[in-house]
């Protein structure tokens, strides 16, 4: 069973196989989560990403993690040219990031709240979309043993906490159990 964790802190500090970057089409890393990843991990991450650009909306590419604790950065393109996004794009980007993790046989991955900063997408909806996509993709990803949703601040943390609780309740109901039972990811 995959362990899913909610964490309030800097995604750049997590010791996981991969962290996900909420990327733009050109893969330049100047603001938001991308900017933090670049500052913490080094310019080499951005250089490796930009060499793979342009990447279509909803797709993901992989770079080394530079000086980060994570070995790999998965750049999931979730922002259009105007730095906007929607539920469909976030869903595709999350699923693409999970596909890259499967291909690389990773055991752990961390996601930020994609599209909610610079992209201006509502945090509650982003949380529901992201959690649903991750849980669905875990059915195809038996090698992933640990997923962390890394949030910055109380609003994002609460939104993902609510989405995770709702998702667990729905999974328990579908399995014929109660929401209080342990539910596989």
Secondary structure as GFF3:
##gff-version 3
##sequence-region A 1 185
A	DSSP	beta_strand	3	8	.	.	.	ID=ss1
A	DSSP	three_ten_helix	11	13	.	.	.	ID=ss2
A	DSSP	beta_strand	18	24	.	.	.	ID=ss3
A	DSSP	alpha_helix	32	41	.	.	.	ID=ss4
A	DSSP	alpha_helix	43	50	.	.	.	ID=ss5
A	DSSP	beta_strand	60	64	.	.	.	ID=ss6
A	DSSP	beta_strand	72	79	.	.	.	ID=ss7
A	DSSP	alpha_helix	87	103	.	.	.	ID=ss8
A	DSSP	beta_strand	108	111	.	.	.	ID=ss9
A	DSSP	alpha_helix	123	138	.	.	.	ID=ss10
A	DSSP	beta_strand	146	151	.	.	.	ID=ss11
A	DSSP	alpha_helix	154	174	.	.	.	ID=ss12
###
